[in-house]
Amino acid sequence: MRHLTRWLTGRQQRTKQPLRPAQVRDRRFTVRRHGLDPFEIRAFLHEVADELAVAQAAAVAVREENVRIRRALHTWQGGQSGKHRYR
C-alpha cells in the first residue's frame, strides 16, 4: 500500500494525512512516447478514488458506531454498579 501511495501521490514518504479521493482523481502522469493510454489511466484513477471514498466513509461510520457503543456500555455499567451492594 505504501508503494501505491507513493506512486499515486508522487510523495517519497507517506505523511500522517490519509490519501484523499481527490488526490487520486487529480494525479497527473508524464506522458511518454509509447506510454499508457491517458484516458484509461484517468478512468482507473476515478474508479480507485470512488472506492477509496466508500472505504473512508465506512471507516467513519464504524468509528461513530464504536463511540455510540462505548457510551451505551458506560451508561449501562454505571447503572449496574448501584445495584450490587457487598456486605
N, CA, C and O atoms as CSV, one atom per row, in Angstrom:
chain,resi,resn,atom,element,x,y,z
A,1,MET,N,N,0.828,-1.191,0.000
A,1,MET,CA,C,0.000,0.000,0.000
A,1,MET,C,C,0.870,1.252,0.000
A,1,MET,O,O,0.554,2.235,-0.670
A,2,ARG,N,N,1.967,1.212,0.754
A,2,ARG,CA,C,2.836,2.373,0.836
A,2,ARG,C,C,3.405,2.727,-0.539
A,2,ARG,O,O,3.506,3.900,-0.900
A,3,HIS,N,N,3.779,1.679,-1.309
A,3,HIS,CA,C,4.320,1.915,-2.647
A,3,HIS,C,C,3.257,2.526,-3.549
A,3,HIS,O,O,3.549,3.433,-4.329
A,4,LEU,N,N,2.023,2.033,-3.446
A,4,LEU,CA,C,0.932,2.575,-4.240
A,4,LEU,C,C,0.682,4.030,-3.883
A,4,LEU,O,O,0.462,4.861,-4.765
A,5,THR,N,N,0.717,4.340,-2.598
A,5,THR,CA,C,0.505,5.712,-2.157
A,5,THR,C,C,1.586,6.623,-2.713
A,5,THR,O,O,1.290,7.703,-3.223
A,6,ARG,N,N,2.846,6.189,-2.616
A,6,ARG,CA,C,3.940,6.996,-3.161
A,6,ARG,C,C,3.769,7.197,-4.655
A,6,ARG,O,O,3.977,8.293,-5.177
A,7,TRP,N,N,3.386,6.120,-5.338
A,7,TRP,CA,C,3.219,6.194,-6.778
A,7,TRP,C,C,2.085,7.141,-7.166
A,7,TRP,O,O,2.228,7.945,-8.087
A,8,LEU,N,N,0.953,7.043,-6.457
A,8,LEU,CA,C,-0.199,7.871,-6.792
A,8,LEU,C,C,0.010,9.332,-6.435
A,8,LEU,O,O,-0.429,10.219,-7.168
A,9,THR,N,N,0.666,9.588,-5.332
A,9,THR,CA,C,0.802,10.960,-4.864
A,9,THR,C,C,2.110,11.608,-5.275
A,9,THR,O,O,2.245,12.831,-5.228
A,10,GLY,N,N,3.071,10.797,-5.678
A,10,GLY,CA,C,4.374,11.348,-6.029
A,10,GLY,C,C,5.182,11.718,-4.805
A,10,GLY,O,O,6.209,12.385,-4.933
A,11,ARG,N,N,4.752,11.308,-3.624
A,11,ARG,CA,C,5.456,11.625,-2.377
A,11,ARG,C,C,6.447,10.528,-2.064
A,11,ARG,O,O,6.199,9.353,-2.335
A,12,GLN,N,N,7.564,10.913,-1.496
A,12,GLN,CA,C,8.569,9.934,-1.117
A,12,GLN,C,C,8.173,9.212,0.165
A,12,GLN,O,O,8.388,8.006,0.291
A,13,GLN,N,N,7.604,9.933,1.105
A,13,GLN,CA,C,7.180,9.306,2.355
A,13,GLN,C,C,5.728,9.668,2.606
A,13,GLN,O,O,5.291,10.789,2.346
A,14,ARG,N,N,5.005,8.710,3.108
A,14,ARG,CA,C,3.598,8.944,3.432
A,14,ARG,C,C,3.512,9.755,4.710
A,14,ARG,O,O,4.110,9.405,5.726
A,15,THR,N,N,2.758,10.845,4.645
A,15,THR,CA,C,2.548,11.665,5.831
A,15,THR,C,C,1.405,11.072,6.636
A,15,THR,O,O,0.821,10.059,6.251
A,16,LYS,N,N,1.092,11.705,7.746
A,16,LYS,CA,C,0.007,11.208,8.593
A,16,LYS,C,C,-1.359,11.500,7.991
A,16,LYS,O,O,-2.353,10.915,8.422
A,17,GLN,N,N,-1.433,12.383,7.014
A,17,GLN,CA,C,-2.709,12.692,6.373
A,17,GLN,C,C,-3.111,11.527,5.463
A,17,GLN,O,O,-2.284,11.035,4.695
A,18,PRO,N,N,-4.362,11.083,5.538
A,18,PRO,CA,C,-4.793,9.991,4.659
A,18,PRO,C,C,-4.896,10.472,3.214
A,18,PRO,O,O,-5.131,11.651,2.948
A,19,LEU,N,N,-4.721,9.557,2.315
A,19,LEU,CA,C,-4.866,9.841,0.896
A,19,LEU,C,C,-6.334,10.144,0.620
A,19,LEU,O,O,-7.215,9.401,1.052
A,20,ARG,N,N,-6.590,11.201,-0.079
A,20,ARG,CA,C,-7.965,11.610,-0.351
A,20,ARG,C,C,-8.355,11.227,-1.780
A,20,ARG,O,O,-7.506,11.188,-2.671
A,21,PRO,N,N,-9.652,10.945,-1.994
A,21,PRO,CA,C,-10.094,10.585,-3.341
A,21,PRO,C,C,-9.727,11.638,-4.389
A,21,PRO,O,O,-9.371,11.289,-5.515
A,22,ALA,N,N,-9.810,12.907,-4.036
A,22,ALA,CA,C,-9.473,13.963,-4.992
A,22,ALA,C,C,-8.001,13.896,-5.399
A,22,ALA,O,O,-7.658,14.222,-6.536
A,23,GLN,N,N,-7.131,13.477,-4.482
A,23,GLN,CA,C,-5.721,13.341,-4.826
A,23,GLN,C,C,-5.530,12.257,-5.882
A,23,GLN,O,O,-4.680,12.388,-6.762
A,24,VAL,N,N,-6.314,11.196,-5.795
A,24,VAL,CA,C,-6.220,10.129,-6.780
A,24,VAL,C,C,-6.758,10.617,-8.118
A,24,VAL,O,O,-6.136,10.410,-9.160
A,25,ARG,N,N,-7.923,11.272,-8.081
A,25,ARG,CA,C,-8.529,11.762,-9.322
A,25,ARG,C,C,-7.652,12.788,-10.030
A,25,ARG,O,O,-7.563,12.791,-11.257
A,26,ASP,N,N,-7.010,13.648,-9.267
A,26,ASP,CA,C,-6.258,14.764,-9.854
A,26,ASP,C,C,-4.808,14.435,-10.180
A,26,ASP,O,O,-4.099,15.273,-10.737
A,27,ARG,N,N,-4.359,13.239,-9.846
A,27,ARG,CA,C,-2.956,12.869,-10.080
A,27,ARG,C,C,-2.663,12.879,-11.569
A,27,ARG,O,O,-3.426,12.325,-12.360
A,28,ARG,N,N,-1.564,13.504,-11.952
A,28,ARG,CA,C,-1.142,13.570,-13.348
A,28,ARG,C,C,0.149,12.777,-13.521
A,28,ARG,O,O,0.969,12.682,-12.608
A,29,PHE,N,N,0.308,12.215,-14.704
A,29,PHE,CA,C,1.484,11.424,-15.016
A,29,PHE,C,C,2.164,12.005,-16.247
A,29,PHE,O,O,1.530,12.643,-17.087
A,30,THR,N,N,3.444,11.773,-16.332
A,30,THR,CA,C,4.196,12.210,-17.502
A,30,THR,C,C,3.828,11.325,-18.687
A,30,THR,O,O,3.854,10.098,-18.592
A,31,VAL,N,N,3.489,11.958,-19.791
A,31,VAL,CA,C,3.142,11.204,-20.997
A,31,VAL,C,C,4.438,10.943,-21.763
A,31,VAL,O,O,5.198,11.864,-22.059
A,32,ARG,N,N,4.665,9.709,-22.065
A,32,ARG,CA,C,5.860,9.302,-22.817
A,32,ARG,C,C,5.453,8.899,-24.229
A,32,ARG,O,O,4.273,8.717,-24.532
A,33,ARG,N,N,6.428,8.771,-25.052
A,33,ARG,CA,C,6.201,8.477,-26.470
A,33,ARG,C,C,5.344,7.226,-26.683
A,33,ARG,O,O,4.386,7.259,-27.455
A,34,HIS,N,N,5.676,6.146,-26.017
A,34,HIS,CA,C,4.902,4.910,-26.158
A,34,HIS,C,C,4.288,4.528,-24.817
A,34,HIS,O,O,4.319,3.363,-24.423
A,35,GLY,N,N,3.740,5.495,-24.130
A,35,GLY,CA,C,3.198,5.272,-22.793
A,35,GLY,C,C,1.807,4.657,-22.820
A,35,GLY,O,O,1.304,4.230,-23.859
A,36,LEU,N,N,1.215,4.631,-21.652
A,36,LEU,CA,C,-0.127,4.075,-21.495
A,36,LEU,C,C,-1.168,5.079,-21.973
A,36,LEU,O,O,-0.890,6.270,-22.113
A,37,ASP,N,N,-2.358,4.578,-22.216
A,37,ASP,CA,C,-3.462,5.422,-22.661
A,37,ASP,C,C,-3.893,6.329,-21.509
A,37,ASP,O,O,-4.356,5.833,-20.482
A,38,PRO,N,N,-3.751,7.650,-21.660
A,38,PRO,CA,C,-4.101,8.569,-20.565
A,38,PRO,C,C,-5.572,8.495,-20.167
A,38,PRO,O,O,-5.898,8.692,-18.997
A,39,PHE,N,N,-6.459,8.216,-21.108
A,39,PHE,CA,C,-7.882,8.116,-20.782
A,39,PHE,C,C,-8.165,6.874,-19.939
A,39,PHE,O,O,-9.001,6.903,-19.037
A,40,GLU,N,N,-7.474,5.808,-20.238
A,40,GLU,CA,C,-7.619,4.582,-19.457
A,40,GLU,C,C,-7.085,4.795,-18.037
A,40,GLU,O,O,-7.676,4.315,-17.069
A,41,ILE,N,N,-5.988,5.502,-17.920
A,41,ILE,CA,C,-5.421,5.808,-16.595
A,41,ILE,C,C,-6.399,6.660,-15.797
A,41,ILE,O,O,-6.641,6.389,-14.621
A,42,ARG,N,N,-6.965,7.692,-16.429
A,42,ARG,CA,C,-7.910,8.571,-15.732
A,42,ARG,C,C,-9.128,7.780,-15.262
A,42,ARG,O,O,-9.589,7.957,-14.135
A,43,ALA,N,N,-9.645,6.910,-16.125
A,43,ALA,CA,C,-10.820,6.116,-15.753
A,43,ALA,C,C,-10.507,5.217,-14.562
A,43,ALA,O,O,-11.318,5.088,-13.644
A,44,PHE,N,N,-9.332,4.599,-14.580
A,44,PHE,CA,C,-8.947,3.737,-13.470
A,44,PHE,C,C,-8.782,4.542,-12.185
A,44,PHE,O,O,-9.243,4.113,-11.127
A,45,LEU,N,N,-8.139,5.686,-12.261
A,45,LEU,CA,C,-7.946,6.514,-11.066
A,45,LEU,C,C,-9.273,6.987,-10.489
A,45,LEU,O,O,-9.424,7.072,-9.270
A,46,HIS,N,N,-10.227,7.292,-11.346
A,46,HIS,CA,C,-11.558,7.672,-10.848
A,46,HIS,C,C,-12.235,6.493,-10.156
A,46,HIS,O,O,-12.899,6.669,-9.135
A,47,GLU,N,N,-12.069,5.308,-10.703
A,47,GLU,CA,C,-12.640,4.118,-10.072
A,47,GLU,C,C,-12.007,3.878,-8.695
A,47,GLU,O,O,-12.707,3.590,-7.724
A,48,VAL,N,N,-10.693,3.999,-8.624
A,48,VAL,CA,C,-9.989,3.827,-7.344
A,48,VAL,C,C,-10.433,4.898,-6.354
A,48,VAL,O,O,-10.674,4.602,-5.183
A,49,ALA,N,N,-10.540,6.132,-6.816
A,49,ALA,CA,C,-10.962,7.233,-5.938
A,49,ALA,C,C,-12.364,7.004,-5.387
A,49,ALA,O,O,-12.626,7.282,-4.217
A,50,ASP,N,N,-13.266,6.497,-6.228
A,50,ASP,CA,C,-14.630,6.206,-5.767
A,50,ASP,C,C,-14.623,5.131,-4.686
A,50,ASP,O,O,-15.315,5.254,-3.676
A,51,GLU,N,N,-13.836,4.073,-4.903
A,51,GLU,CA,C,-13.748,3.014,-3.898
A,51,GLU,C,C,-13.101,3.524,-2.610
A,51,GLU,O,O,-13.498,3.128,-1.514
A,52,LEU,N,N,-12.112,4.397,-2.743
A,52,LEU,CA,C,-11.471,4.984,-1.573
A,52,LEU,C,C,-12.470,5.825,-0.781
A,52,LEU,O,O,-12.491,5.775,0.449
A,53,ALA,N,N,-13.285,6.587,-1.476
A,53,ALA,CA,C,-14.305,7.404,-0.805
A,53,ALA,C,C,-15.287,6.531,-0.029
A,53,ALA,O,O,-15.657,6.865,1.096
A,54,VAL,N,N,-15.708,5.420,-0.620
A,54,VAL,CA,C,-16.632,4.494,0.056
A,54,VAL,C,C,-15.963,3.893,1.293
A,54,VAL,O,O,-16.579,3.805,2.356
A,55,ALA,N,N,-14.699,3.478,1.150
A,55,ALA,CA,C,-13.980,2.874,2.278
A,55,ALA,C,C,-13.780,3.880,3.408
A,55,ALA,O,O,-13.923,3.532,4.580
A,56,GLN,N,N,-13.452,5.120,3.065
A,56,GLN,CA,C,-13.265,6.135,4.096
A,56,GLN,C,C,-14.579,6.463,4.797
A,56,GLN,O,O,-14.595,6.675,6.010
A,57,ALA,N,N,-15.672,6.506,4.052
A,57,ALA,CA,C,-16.984,6.751,4.661
A,57,ALA,C,C,-17.361,5.610,5.587
A,57,ALA,O,O,-17.915,5.840,6.662
A,58,ALA,N,N,-17.068,4.387,5.185
A,58,ALA,CA,C,-17.356,3.232,6.032
A,58,ALA,C,C,-16.529,3.274,7.312
A,58,ALA,O,O,-17.026,2.932,8.385
A,59,ALA,N,N,-15.278,3.690,7.202
A,59,ALA,CA,C,-14.421,3.794,8.392
A,59,ALA,C,C,-14.963,4.841,9.359
A,59,ALA,O,O,-14.940,4.631,10.572
A,60,VAL,N,N,-15.445,5.951,8.844
A,60,VAL,CA,C,-16.048,6.982,9.705
A,60,VAL,C,C,-17.284,6.425,10.399
A,60,VAL,O,O,-17.479,6.647,11.594
A,61,ALA,N,N,-18.118,5.702,9.655
A,61,ALA,CA,C,-19.337,5.125,10.236
A,61,ALA,C,C,-18.990,4.121,11.336
A,61,ALA,O,O,-19.667,4.077,12.364
A,62,VAL,N,N,-17.961,3.327,11.137
A,62,VAL,CA,C,-17.542,2.353,12.152
A,62,VAL,C,C,-17.033,3.071,13.399
A,62,VAL,O,O,-17.356,2.672,14.518
A,63,ARG,N,N,-16.237,4.128,13.213
A,63,ARG,CA,C,-15.748,4.882,14.381
A,63,ARG,C,C,-16.905,5.509,15.158
A,63,ARG,O,O,-16.910,5.495,16.389
A,64,GLU,N,N,-17.885,6.059,14.438
A,64,GLU,CA,C,-19.041,6.659,15.104
A,64,GLU,C,C,-19.843,5.599,15.862
A,64,GLU,O,O,-20.292,5.849,16.980
A,65,GLU,N,N,-20.024,4.437,15.273
A,65,GLU,CA,C,-20.744,3.345,15.937
A,65,GLU,C,C,-19.975,2.877,17.171
A,65,GLU,O,O,-20.576,2.565,18.198
A,66,ASN,N,N,-18.664,2.829,17.069
A,66,ASN,CA,C,-17.822,2.445,18.194
A,66,ASN,C,C,-18.015,3.413,19.364
A,66,ASN,O,O,-18.133,2.983,20.512
A,67,VAL,N,N,-18.047,4.705,19.079
A,67,VAL,CA,C,-18.265,5.707,20.128
A,67,VAL,C,C,-19.642,5.518,20.755
A,67,VAL,O,O,-19.781,5.580,21.977
A,68,ARG,N,N,-20.664,5.286,19.923
A,68,ARG,CA,C,-22.026,5.095,20.438
A,68,ARG,C,C,-22.094,3.873,21.350
A,68,ARG,O,O,-22.710,3.923,22.414
A,69,ILE,N,N,-21.461,2.782,20.934
A,69,ILE,CA,C,-21.481,1.554,21.743
A,69,ILE,C,C,-20.731,1.759,23.050
A,69,ILE,O,O,-21.185,1.309,24.103
A,70,ARG,N,N,-19.595,2.428,22.994
A,70,ARG,CA,C,-18.836,2.686,24.227
A,70,ARG,C,C,-19.642,3.528,25.217
A,70,ARG,O,O,-19.633,3.268,26.420
A,71,ARG,N,N,-20.335,4.536,24.694
A,71,ARG,CA,C,-21.162,5.385,25.577
A,71,ARG,C,C,-22.301,4.573,26.190
A,71,ARG,O,O,-22.597,4.706,27.377
A,72,ALA,N,N,-22.933,3.738,25.379
A,72,ALA,CA,C,-24.034,2.909,25.888
A,72,ALA,C,C,-23.515,1.942,26.945
A,72,ALA,O,O,-24.169,1.737,27.968
A,73,LEU,N,N,-22.357,1.350,26.715
A,73,LEU,CA,C,-21.771,0.436,27.682
A,73,LEU,C,C,-21.430,1.162,28.979
A,73,LEU,O,O,-21.675,0.649,30.071
A,74,HIS,N,N,-20.869,2.346,28.850
A,74,HIS,CA,C,-20.522,3.136,30.039
A,74,HIS,C,C,-21.784,3.469,30.851
A,74,HIS,O,O,-21.787,3.365,32.078
A,75,THR,N,N,-22.840,3.865,30.157
A,75,THR,CA,C,-24.105,4.175,30.835
A,75,THR,C,C,-24.655,2.928,31.518
A,75,THR,O,O,-25.094,2.997,32.665
A,76,TRP,N,N,-24.638,1.803,30.837
A,76,TRP,CA,C,-25.143,0.559,31.397
A,76,TRP,C,C,-24.314,0.147,32.612
A,76,TRP,O,O,-24.877,-0.262,33.627
A,77,GLN,N,N,-22.991,0.249,32.527
A,77,GLN,CA,C,-22.126,-0.114,33.649
A,77,GLN,C,C,-22.382,0.788,34.852
A,77,GLN,O,O,-22.354,0.330,35.994
A,78,GLY,N,N,-22.632,2.068,34.592
A,78,GLY,CA,C,-22.939,2.991,35.688
A,78,GLY,C,C,-24.222,2.612,36.400
A,78,GLY,O,O,-24.318,2.741,37.621
A,79,GLY,N,N,-25.205,2.146,35.652
A,79,GLY,CA,C,-26.469,1.712,36.249
A,79,GLY,C,C,-26.331,0.408,37.007
A,79,GLY,O,O,-27.053,0.185,37.979
A,80,GLN,N,N,-25.436,-0.446,36.595
A,80,GLN,CA,C,-25.231,-1.731,37.251
A,80,GLN,C,C,-24.481,-1.597,38.575
A,80,GLN,O,O,-24.704,-2.384,39.495
A,81,SER,N,N,-23.604,-0.617,38.675
A,81,SER,CA,C,-22.778,-0.507,39.881
A,81,SER,C,C,-23.606,-0.190,41.123
A,81,SER,O,O,-23.216,-0.576,42.226
A,82,GLY,N,N,-24.717,0.489,40.980
A,82,GLY,CA,C,-25.557,0.812,42.136
A,82,GLY,C,C,-26.415,-0.339,42.592
A,82,GLY,O,O,-26.918,-0.301,43.715
A,83,LYS,N,N,-26.607,-1.353,41.788
A,83,LYS,CA,C,-27.468,-2.492,42.112
A,83,LYS,C,C,-26.781,-3.539,42.961
A,83,LYS,O,O,-27.449,-4.309,43.651
A,84,HIS,N,N,-25.465,-3.583,42.924
A,84,HIS,CA,C,-24.719,-4.594,43.670
A,84,HIS,C,C,-24.141,-3.981,44.932
A,84,HIS,O,O,-23.292,-3.091,44.882
A,85,ARG,N,N,-24.617,-4.477,46.060
A,85,ARG,CA,C,-24.085,-3.997,47.334
A,85,ARG,C,C,-23.448,-5.159,48.047
A,85,ARG,O,O,-24.071,-6.196,48.275
A,86,TYR,N,N,-22.219,-4.968,48.388
A,86,TYR,CA,C,-21.484,-6.013,49.089
A,86,TYR,C,C,-21.494,-5.744,50.575
A,86,TYR,O,O,-21.413,-4.590,50.996
A,87,ARG,N,N,-21.593,-6.802,51.388
A,87,ARG,CA,C,-21.639,-6.630,52.840
A,87,ARG,C,C,-20.317,-6.892,53.451
A,87,ARG,O,O,-20.170,-6.794,54.669
